[in-house]
Amino acid sequence: MTLTVVALFVVTYVGMALGRFPGLRIDRTGIALVAAILLLAIGALESGQVTEAIDFPTLFILFGLMVLSAQYAASGFYDWCALRVAQAARSPARLLAVTVAVGGGLSAVLANDVVVFAMTPMLCVGLLARRLDPRPYLIGLAGAANAGSAATVIGNPQNILIGQMGHLDFWRFLAVCGVPALVGLVVVYAVVWLAWRGRFGEPEDGAAGQGGAEPVTLDRAQLGKAVVATLVLLGLFTTDLPHEIGVLLVAGAMLISRRLASRGMLGMVDWHLLVLFAALFAINHALKLTGLPAEFVSGLEAAGWLPDRLAVMTPLALAASNSIGNVPAVILLLAAWPSPPEGALYGLAILSTLAGNLLIPGSLANIIVVERAAASGVRLGFVDHARCGIPMTLLSMGFAVLWLWGTGWMRLS
Protein backbone atom coordinates (compact mmCIF):
# COMPACT_ATOMS: atom_id res chain seq x y z
CA MET A 1 0.00 0.00 0.00
CA THR A 2 2.81 2.42 0.84
CA LEU A 3 4.41 1.86 -2.56
CA THR A 4 1.07 2.50 -4.27
CA VAL A 5 0.52 5.73 -2.31
CA VAL A 6 4.04 6.93 -3.11
CA ALA A 7 3.56 6.09 -6.79
CA LEU A 8 0.27 8.04 -6.99
CA PHE A 9 1.88 10.92 -5.11
CA VAL A 10 4.81 11.05 -7.54
CA VAL A 11 2.56 10.80 -10.59
CA THR A 12 0.39 13.63 -9.23
CA TYR A 13 3.29 16.03 -8.71
CA VAL A 14 4.87 15.11 -12.05
CA GLY A 15 1.50 16.13 -13.48
CA MET A 16 1.65 19.38 -11.50
CA ALA A 17 5.03 20.09 -13.11
CA LEU A 18 4.01 19.15 -16.66
CA GLY A 19 0.53 20.68 -16.49
CA ARG A 20 -0.92 17.68 -18.34
CA PHE A 21 0.06 14.22 -19.56
CA PRO A 22 1.05 13.75 -23.22
CA GLY A 23 -1.80 12.43 -25.34
CA LEU A 24 -4.43 13.29 -22.73
CA ARG A 25 -6.49 16.42 -22.18
CA ILE A 26 -6.43 16.14 -18.41
CA ASP A 27 -5.16 19.22 -16.56
CA ARG A 28 -3.66 19.70 -13.10
CA THR A 29 -7.05 19.66 -11.37
CA GLY A 30 -8.10 16.48 -13.18
CA ILE A 31 -4.81 14.75 -12.35
CA ALA A 32 -5.10 15.54 -8.64
CA LEU A 33 -8.78 14.57 -8.51
CA VAL A 34 -8.22 11.22 -10.23
CA ALA A 35 -5.34 10.43 -7.86
CA ALA A 36 -7.51 11.24 -4.82
CA ILE A 37 -10.30 9.02 -6.18
CA LEU A 38 -7.85 6.14 -6.66
CA LEU A 39 -6.58 6.54 -3.11
CA LEU A 40 -10.15 6.19 -1.89
CA ALA A 41 -10.78 3.22 -4.16
CA ILE A 42 -7.76 1.22 -2.97
CA GLY A 43 -8.46 1.93 0.69
CA ALA A 44 -5.46 4.18 1.32
CA LEU A 45 -7.94 6.81 2.47
CA GLU A 46 -11.39 6.57 4.00
CA SER A 47 -14.12 9.14 3.46
CA GLY A 48 -13.71 10.48 6.98
CA GLN A 49 -9.97 10.86 6.49
CA VAL A 50 -10.52 12.90 3.34
CA THR A 51 -12.80 15.23 5.29
CA GLU A 52 -10.19 15.45 8.03
CA ALA A 53 -7.43 16.20 5.52
CA ILE A 54 -9.14 19.13 3.78
CA ASP A 55 -8.48 22.52 5.35
CA PHE A 56 -11.99 23.88 4.97
CA PRO A 57 -11.27 27.35 6.43
CA THR A 58 -8.75 27.91 3.61
CA LEU A 59 -11.31 26.81 1.01
CA PHE A 60 -13.95 29.03 2.62
CA ILE A 61 -11.68 32.09 2.36
CA LEU A 62 -10.85 31.30 -1.26
CA PHE A 63 -14.52 30.81 -2.08
CA GLY A 64 -15.58 33.99 -0.33
CA LEU A 65 -12.94 36.11 -2.07
CA MET A 66 -14.01 34.66 -5.41
CA VAL A 67 -17.61 35.70 -4.73
CA LEU A 68 -16.42 39.21 -3.78
CA SER A 69 -14.37 39.33 -6.98
CA ALA A 70 -17.46 38.19 -8.89
CA GLN A 71 -19.25 41.27 -7.57
CA TYR A 72 -16.50 43.46 -9.03
CA ALA A 73 -16.69 41.56 -12.32
CA ALA A 74 -20.47 41.83 -12.49
CA SER A 75 -20.22 45.61 -12.07
CA GLY A 76 -17.97 45.75 -15.15
CA PHE A 77 -15.09 47.02 -13.02
CA TYR A 78 -12.39 44.68 -14.31
CA ASP A 79 -13.19 45.32 -17.98
CA TRP A 80 -13.51 49.05 -17.36
CA CYS A 81 -10.27 49.10 -15.42
CA ALA A 82 -8.34 47.12 -18.05
CA LEU A 83 -9.61 49.32 -20.87
CA ARG A 84 -8.85 52.51 -18.97
CA VAL A 85 -5.35 51.20 -18.22
CA ALA A 86 -4.80 50.44 -21.91
CA GLN A 87 -5.87 53.96 -22.86
CA ALA A 88 -4.46 55.76 -19.84
CA ALA A 89 -1.29 57.38 -21.14
CA ARG A 90 0.38 58.31 -24.40
CA SER A 91 3.81 57.25 -23.16
CA PRO A 92 4.56 53.48 -23.04
CA ALA A 93 6.58 54.06 -19.87
CA ARG A 94 3.61 55.63 -18.09
CA LEU A 95 1.24 53.02 -19.48
CA LEU A 96 3.45 50.23 -18.14
CA ALA A 97 3.61 51.98 -14.76
CA VAL A 98 -0.20 52.19 -14.61
CA THR A 99 -0.50 48.50 -15.58
CA VAL A 100 1.91 47.44 -12.83
CA ALA A 101 0.34 49.70 -10.21
CA VAL A 102 -3.25 48.65 -10.93
CA GLY A 103 -2.45 44.94 -11.27
CA GLY A 104 -0.38 44.90 -8.10
CA GLY A 105 -2.78 47.01 -6.09
CA LEU A 106 -5.86 44.98 -6.95
CA SER A 107 -4.04 41.70 -6.35
CA ALA A 108 -3.13 42.73 -2.81
CA VAL A 109 -6.80 42.89 -1.84
CA LEU A 110 -8.42 40.45 -4.27
CA ALA A 111 -7.01 37.06 -5.25
CA ASN A 112 -4.40 37.65 -7.98
CA ASP A 113 -5.62 34.79 -10.17
CA VAL A 114 -9.06 36.38 -10.42
CA VAL A 115 -7.61 39.81 -11.23
CA VAL A 116 -5.48 38.61 -14.16
CA PHE A 117 -8.24 36.32 -15.44
CA ALA A 118 -10.62 39.26 -15.67
CA MET A 119 -8.22 41.97 -16.89
CA THR A 120 -6.11 40.19 -19.51
CA PRO A 121 -8.60 40.01 -22.46
CA MET A 122 -9.70 43.64 -22.33
CA LEU A 123 -6.13 44.80 -21.79
CA CYS A 124 -5.10 42.96 -24.97
CA VAL A 125 -7.97 44.53 -26.93
CA GLY A 126 -7.13 48.04 -25.78
CA LEU A 127 -3.40 47.71 -26.41
CA LEU A 128 -3.85 46.20 -29.88
CA ALA A 129 -6.21 49.04 -30.72
CA ARG A 130 -3.40 51.47 -29.90
CA ARG A 131 -0.94 49.53 -32.05
CA LEU A 132 1.12 48.58 -29.01
CA ASP A 133 2.70 45.16 -28.47
CA PRO A 134 0.70 43.67 -25.57
CA ARG A 135 3.46 41.25 -24.50
CA PRO A 136 5.52 43.54 -22.23
CA TYR A 137 2.35 44.85 -20.58
CA LEU A 138 1.09 41.30 -20.03
CA ILE A 139 4.42 40.34 -18.46
CA GLY A 140 4.11 43.46 -16.29
CA LEU A 141 0.55 42.52 -15.31
CA ALA A 142 1.48 38.96 -14.35
CA GLY A 143 4.63 40.04 -12.50
CA ALA A 144 2.77 42.79 -10.66
CA ALA A 145 -0.09 40.44 -9.75
CA ASN A 146 2.39 38.05 -8.15
CA ALA A 147 4.46 40.72 -6.42
CA GLY A 148 1.43 42.71 -5.22
CA SER A 149 -0.35 39.62 -3.93
CA ALA A 150 2.65 38.83 -1.72
CA ALA A 151 1.80 41.83 0.47
CA THR A 152 -1.28 40.39 2.15
CA VAL A 153 -2.56 37.16 3.62
CA ILE A 154 -5.46 37.15 1.13
CA GLY A 155 -3.51 38.12 -1.98
CA ASN A 156 -3.11 34.62 -3.41
CA PRO A 157 -4.07 31.01 -2.64
CA GLN A 158 -0.76 30.01 -1.05
CA ASN A 159 -0.79 33.02 1.28
CA ILE A 160 -4.34 32.18 2.34
CA LEU A 161 -3.24 28.64 3.23
CA ILE A 162 -0.13 29.88 5.07
CA GLY A 163 -2.19 32.42 6.99
CA GLN A 164 -4.73 29.83 8.06
CA MET A 165 -2.15 27.22 9.04
CA GLY A 166 -0.17 29.74 11.08
CA HIS A 167 -3.13 31.83 12.34
CA LEU A 168 -1.37 34.93 11.05
CA ASP A 169 -2.81 38.39 11.66
CA PHE A 170 -3.75 40.32 8.50
CA TRP A 171 -2.13 43.62 9.47
CA ARG A 172 1.00 42.07 10.94
CA PHE A 173 1.42 40.06 7.74
CA LEU A 174 1.14 43.30 5.75
CA ALA A 175 3.77 44.97 7.96
CA VAL A 176 6.22 42.12 7.37
CA CYS A 177 5.57 41.39 3.69
CA GLY A 178 4.35 44.75 2.39
CA VAL A 179 7.77 46.36 1.88
CA PRO A 180 9.34 43.53 -0.17
CA ALA A 181 6.11 43.30 -2.17
CA LEU A 182 6.26 47.03 -2.96
CA VAL A 183 9.92 46.77 -3.94
CA GLY A 184 8.94 43.79 -6.08
CA LEU A 185 6.49 45.99 -8.01
CA VAL A 186 9.23 48.55 -8.67
CA VAL A 187 11.54 45.77 -9.86
CA VAL A 188 8.86 44.38 -12.19
CA TYR A 189 8.39 47.79 -13.80
CA ALA A 190 12.12 48.52 -14.14
CA VAL A 191 13.01 45.11 -15.60
CA VAL A 192 10.18 45.05 -18.15
CA TRP A 193 10.90 48.62 -19.22
CA LEU A 194 14.61 47.98 -19.70
CA ALA A 195 14.06 44.64 -21.47
CA TRP A 196 11.48 46.03 -23.93
CA ARG A 197 12.75 49.60 -24.29
CA GLY A 198 12.23 50.79 -27.85
CA ARG A 199 10.10 47.77 -28.80
CA PHE A 200 6.69 48.67 -27.36
CA GLY A 201 5.21 49.51 -30.77
CA GLU A 202 3.89 52.72 -32.26
CA PRO A 203 1.32 54.13 -29.83
CA GLU A 204 -1.78 56.01 -30.88
CA ASP A 205 -3.59 58.26 -28.45
CA GLY A 206 -6.57 56.98 -26.47
CA ALA A 207 -9.19 58.45 -28.79
CA ALA A 208 -7.62 56.95 -31.89
CA GLY A 209 -7.25 53.62 -30.22
CA GLN A 210 -10.83 53.22 -29.06
CA GLY A 211 -12.05 51.92 -32.38
CA GLY A 212 -10.92 48.35 -31.70
CA ALA A 213 -12.51 48.08 -28.27
CA GLU A 214 -16.16 48.10 -27.31
CA PRO A 215 -17.12 50.71 -24.70
CA VAL A 216 -17.49 49.30 -21.20
CA THR A 217 -20.48 50.21 -19.05
CA LEU A 218 -19.62 50.54 -15.38
CA ASP A 219 -22.45 49.82 -12.94
CA ARG A 220 -21.51 52.25 -10.19
CA ALA A 221 -24.14 50.97 -7.76
CA GLN A 222 -22.83 47.41 -7.93
CA LEU A 223 -19.24 48.65 -7.79
CA GLY A 224 -20.10 50.71 -4.70
CA LYS A 225 -21.50 47.58 -3.08
CA ALA A 226 -18.27 45.72 -3.80
CA VAL A 227 -16.08 48.53 -2.45
CA VAL A 228 -18.12 48.81 0.76
CA ALA A 229 -17.91 45.01 1.18
CA THR A 230 -14.14 45.15 0.76
CA LEU A 231 -13.81 47.88 3.39
CA VAL A 232 -16.05 45.92 5.76
CA LEU A 233 -13.90 42.83 5.22
CA LEU A 234 -10.71 44.74 6.02
CA GLY A 235 -12.44 46.05 9.13
CA LEU A 236 -13.41 42.53 10.20
CA PHE A 237 -9.76 41.54 10.00
CA THR A 238 -9.10 43.87 12.94
CA THR A 239 -11.51 41.90 15.14
CA ASP A 240 -11.24 38.48 16.79
CA LEU A 241 -13.70 37.00 14.30
CA PRO A 242 -12.05 34.10 12.41
CA HIS A 243 -10.99 35.18 8.92
CA GLU A 244 -13.05 32.52 7.17
CA ILE A 245 -16.23 33.59 8.97
CA GLY A 246 -15.70 37.24 8.06
CA VAL A 247 -15.06 36.40 4.40
CA LEU A 248 -18.12 34.13 4.23
CA LEU A 249 -20.33 36.82 5.79
CA VAL A 250 -19.21 39.29 3.12
CA ALA A 251 -19.72 36.69 0.38
CA GLY A 252 -23.22 35.97 1.66
CA ALA A 253 -24.05 39.67 1.54
CA MET A 254 -22.89 39.79 -2.09
CA LEU A 255 -25.29 36.99 -3.02
CA ILE A 256 -28.27 39.00 -1.75
CA SER A 257 -29.20 41.22 -4.69
CA ARG A 258 -32.22 42.43 -6.63
CA ARG A 259 -30.27 42.71 -9.89
CA LEU A 260 -27.56 40.01 -9.91
CA ALA A 261 -28.64 36.37 -9.91
CA SER A 262 -26.82 34.22 -7.38
CA ARG A 263 -26.43 31.53 -10.07
CA GLY A 264 -24.47 33.98 -12.20
CA MET A 265 -22.31 35.06 -9.25
CA LEU A 266 -21.51 31.47 -8.31
CA GLY A 267 -20.76 30.73 -11.95
CA MET A 268 -17.78 33.10 -11.72
CA VAL A 269 -16.24 31.12 -8.85
CA ASP A 270 -13.12 29.17 -9.86
CA TRP A 271 -14.39 25.77 -8.74
CA HIS A 272 -11.46 24.07 -10.48
CA LEU A 273 -9.00 25.75 -8.10
CA LEU A 274 -11.08 24.74 -5.06
CA VAL A 275 -11.19 21.12 -6.27
CA LEU A 276 -7.42 21.20 -6.89
CA PHE A 277 -6.82 22.34 -3.31
CA ALA A 278 -9.13 19.70 -1.85
CA ALA A 279 -7.57 16.90 -3.91
CA LEU A 280 -4.01 17.91 -3.02
CA PHE A 281 -4.93 18.05 0.67
CA ALA A 282 -6.21 14.46 0.40
CA ILE A 283 -3.16 13.18 -1.54
CA ASN A 284 -0.70 14.77 0.89
CA HIS A 285 -2.64 13.33 3.84
CA ALA A 286 -2.44 9.83 2.35
CA LEU A 287 1.33 10.19 2.10
CA LYS A 288 1.46 11.54 5.67
CA LEU A 289 -0.31 8.41 6.94
CA THR A 290 2.57 6.28 5.61
CA GLY A 291 4.94 8.02 8.05
CA LEU A 292 7.43 8.88 5.31
CA PRO A 293 7.08 12.70 5.53
CA ALA A 294 7.71 12.63 9.30
CA GLU A 295 10.83 10.52 8.79
CA PHE A 296 12.01 12.85 6.03
CA VAL A 297 11.53 15.98 8.18
CA SER A 298 13.29 14.30 11.11
CA GLY A 299 16.21 13.53 8.81
CA LEU A 300 16.35 17.13 7.61
CA GLU A 301 16.23 18.39 11.19
CA ALA A 302 19.04 16.06 12.25
CA ALA A 303 21.13 17.24 9.32
CA GLY A 304 20.34 20.91 9.99
CA TRP A 305 18.50 21.34 6.69
CA LEU A 306 15.03 22.43 7.80
CA PRO A 307 13.81 25.42 5.72
CA ASP A 308 13.71 27.70 8.76
CA ARG A 309 16.79 29.47 7.39
CA LEU A 310 16.96 31.69 4.31
CA ALA A 311 19.89 29.71 2.90
CA VAL A 312 17.56 26.71 2.64
CA MET A 313 14.16 28.36 2.14
CA THR A 314 15.20 30.57 -0.79
CA PRO A 315 16.50 27.91 -3.22
CA LEU A 316 13.73 25.54 -2.10
CA ALA A 317 11.02 28.11 -2.91
CA LEU A 318 12.66 28.96 -6.23
CA ALA A 319 13.02 25.33 -7.33
CA ALA A 320 9.66 24.05 -6.07
CA SER A 321 7.62 26.98 -7.38
CA ASN A 322 9.06 26.63 -10.86
CA SER A 323 8.69 22.88 -11.08
CA ILE A 324 5.38 21.88 -9.50
CA GLY A 325 4.05 25.46 -9.07
CA ASN A 326 3.95 27.64 -5.96
CA VAL A 327 0.47 26.58 -4.79
CA PRO A 328 1.16 22.81 -4.85
CA ALA A 329 4.65 23.45 -3.43
CA VAL A 330 3.27 25.29 -0.38
CA ILE A 331 0.57 22.66 0.20
CA LEU A 332 3.21 19.92 0.05
CA LEU A 333 5.70 21.68 2.31
CA LEU A 334 3.14 22.51 5.00
CA ALA A 335 1.82 18.95 4.93
CA ALA A 336 5.32 17.59 5.55
CA TRP A 337 6.37 20.35 8.00
CA PRO A 338 3.29 21.01 10.15
CA SER A 339 4.82 23.33 12.78
CA PRO A 340 7.13 25.91 11.19
CA PRO A 341 8.05 29.03 13.19
CA GLU A 342 6.18 32.25 12.43
CA GLY A 343 9.13 33.85 10.67
CA ALA A 344 9.45 30.88 8.31
CA LEU A 345 5.78 31.26 7.38
CA TYR A 346 6.34 34.87 6.33
CA GLY A 347 9.44 33.80 4.44
CA LEU A 348 7.57 31.00 2.69
CA ALA A 349 4.75 33.36 1.71
CA ILE A 350 6.88 36.13 0.23
CA LEU A 351 9.58 33.93 -1.32
CA SER A 352 7.27 31.33 -2.91
CA THR A 353 5.13 34.10 -4.38
CA LEU A 354 8.01 36.13 -5.81
CA ALA A 355 9.63 32.92 -7.09
CA GLY A 356 6.52 32.37 -9.21
CA ASN A 357 7.66 35.17 -11.52
CA LEU A 358 10.73 33.26 -12.75
CA LEU A 359 9.05 31.12 -15.44
CA ILE A 360 5.51 30.80 -16.80
CA PRO A 361 4.73 27.55 -14.90
CA GLY A 362 5.83 29.16 -11.63
CA SER A 363 2.41 30.52 -10.74
CA LEU A 364 -1.22 30.13 -11.73
CA ALA A 365 -1.36 33.87 -12.49
CA ASN A 366 1.30 33.49 -15.19
CA ILE A 367 -0.49 30.53 -16.76
CA ILE A 368 -3.82 32.36 -16.73
CA VAL A 369 -2.33 35.44 -18.43
CA VAL A 370 -0.73 33.31 -21.16
CA GLU A 371 -3.92 31.31 -21.81
CA ARG A 372 -6.26 34.31 -21.73
CA ALA A 373 -3.92 36.30 -24.00
CA ALA A 374 -3.80 33.42 -26.51
CA ALA A 375 -7.60 33.40 -26.61
CA SER A 376 -7.38 37.12 -27.50
CA GLY A 377 -4.91 36.49 -30.33
CA VAL A 378 -1.71 37.41 -28.45
CA ARG A 379 1.03 34.79 -28.05
CA LEU A 380 3.25 35.30 -25.02
CA GLY A 381 6.12 32.83 -25.40
CA PHE A 382 8.20 31.07 -22.77
CA VAL A 383 11.39 32.93 -23.77
CA ASP A 384 9.64 36.32 -23.90
CA HIS A 385 8.52 35.85 -20.32
CA ALA A 386 11.80 34.35 -19.07
CA ARG A 387 13.84 37.33 -20.36
CA CYS A 388 12.02 39.47 -17.82
CA GLY A 389 10.97 36.84 -15.30
CA ILE A 390 14.45 35.63 -14.38
CA PRO A 391 15.98 39.05 -13.49
CA MET A 392 12.81 40.37 -11.82
CA THR A 393 12.62 37.24 -9.65
CA LEU A 394 16.26 37.19 -8.62
CA LEU A 395 16.29 40.91 -7.80
CA SER A 396 13.01 40.92 -5.87
CA MET A 397 13.85 37.72 -3.98
CA GLY A 398 17.29 39.12 -3.17
CA PHE A 399 15.72 42.16 -1.53
CA ALA A 400 13.17 39.98 0.30
CA VAL A 401 15.99 37.85 1.73
CA LEU A 402 17.82 40.96 2.98
CA TRP A 403 14.56 42.34 4.42
CA LEU A 404 13.65 39.14 6.31
CA TRP A 405 17.20 38.83 7.62
CA GLY A 406 17.57 42.51 8.49
CA THR A 407 14.24 42.65 10.33
CA GLY A 408 15.11 39.50 12.28
CA TRP A 409 12.28 37.27 11.05
CA MET A 410 14.60 34.63 9.62
CA ARG A 411 18.28 33.83 10.07
CA LEU A 412 20.44 33.64 7.00
CA SER A 413 22.21 30.32 7.67
PyMOL commands that set and color helices and strands:
alter all, ss='L'
color gray80, all
select helices_A, chain A and resi 2-18+28-41+47-53+56-74+77-86+92-109+112-129+134-149+157-166+170-196+206-212+220-236+243-255+262-267+271-289+292-303+310-321+326-336+342-355+360-362+364-375+382-406
alter helices_A, ss='H'
color red, helices_A
deselect
rebuild
show_as cartoon
